Amino acid sequence: MSNKAQDWPEGVARHVLERTDSTMMEAARLAPQLAGPAWILALEQTAARGRRGRAWQHPKGNFSATLVIRPWQGVEQAALYSFVAALALDEALAQVAGPHARLSIKWPNDVLLNGGKIAGILLESLGAGGQISHLAIGIGVNLREAPDPGALEPGAMAPVSLRGETGTDIPPTDFLPYLARAFAKYQAQFESYGFAPIRTAWLARAARLGETVTARTTLETVEGRFETINESGAMVLATSAGPRAIAAADIFF
Ligand SMILES: O=C(O)CCCC[C@@H]1SC[C@@H]2NC(=O)N[C@@H]21
């Protein structure tokens, strides 16, 4: 594991907080004053949130951070940063987890370790008057402890922790440079060459590609074979009624 201070990506600010409500809220408060991209890491969060309005548990020792950036293009491109973030997470975790860790990415933006959920990503756009000024990319990683499965929704993916699965015990402040470097690498790729190379890399890491999955949207439940993701990042399922592109859903295996 290399974790030298000089390995921090150039031009990116870093704020480390002992405690806050949520790094997403901290990001919204800080964004107007930021001169460039910034990571906001909190050692404790009192009101952390997950996707679809769910609460996110943050046991002590786990990683919780939000990266604030100015998105490269419009609203549609902004959503694709979740794939950039998932690849970065996968790479950073592979670097610290050791050779036996089985990492994969679950559409749209969870990272799995040995089949359980180790990390989640939450994207929020910040701005006023319909204009996105900043993108807040929130990342939670169960570094030390898996949250209590009893507090999760029925059918939710079983949570695991890095320490529980691999024995690696890395503090959040030490994990951050791995993630920041990996994110800067994939961000540069995305902003130079577009979504195509990110999509290819993402598909190579995708969990259950080619297998039958169930997608639960707010309106319906769709079952089908996970064929690919399209150029907008939607999951494409081969269903009995033909191909379906799903833009947002919870996926069950
Ligand atoms: O539902 C998910 O899987 C996404 C979870 C995102 C949690 C992170 S922790 C850091 C940031 N601050 C928050 O309040 N949420 C995100």
The ligand as an SDF file (V2000), in Angstrom:
LIG
                    3D

 16 17  0  0  0  0  0  0  0  0999 V2000
  -27.6980    4.5060   -0.5320 O   0  0  0  0  0  0  0  0  0  0  0  0
  -26.5130    4.3760   -0.8650 C   0  0  0  0  0  0  0  0  0  0  0  0
  -26.0260    3.2710   -1.1380 O   0  0  0  0  0  0  0  0  0  0  0  0
  -25.6150    5.5870   -0.9620 C   0  0  0  0  0  0  0  0  0  0  0  0
  -25.0140    5.8990    0.3590 C   0  0  0  0  0  0  0  0  0  0  0  0
  -24.1740    7.1660    0.3760 C   0  0  0  0  0  0  0  0  0  0  0  0
  -23.6760    7.4750    1.7730 C   0  0  0  0  0  0  0  0  0  0  0  0
  -22.6750    8.5830    1.7590 C   0  0  0  0  0  0  0  0  0  0  0  0
  -21.7420    8.7100    3.2600 S   0  0  0  0  0  0  0  0  0  0  0  0
  -21.0540   10.1920    2.6860 C   0  0  0  0  0  0  0  0  0  0  0  0
  -22.1820   10.9760    2.0690 C   0  0  0  0  0  0  0  0  0  0  0  0
  -22.9160   11.7060    3.1020 N   0  0  0  0  0  0  0  0  0  0  0  0
  -24.1770   11.2820    3.1970 C   0  0  0  0  0  0  0  0  0  0  0  0
  -25.0240   11.7460    3.9880 O   0  0  0  0  0  0  0  0  0  0  0  0
  -24.3980   10.2690    2.3320 N   0  0  0  0  0  0  0  0  0  0  0  0
  -23.2250    9.9820    1.5300 C   0  0  0  0  0  0  0  0  0  0  0  0
  1  2  2  0
  2  3  1  0
  2  4  1  0
  4  5  1  0
  5  6  1  0
  6  7  1  0
  7  8  1  0
  8  9  1  0
  8 16  1  0
  9 10  1  0
 10 11  1  0
 11 12  1  0
 11 16  1  0
 12 13  1  0
 13 14  2  0
 13 15  1  0
 15 16  1  0
M  END
$$$$
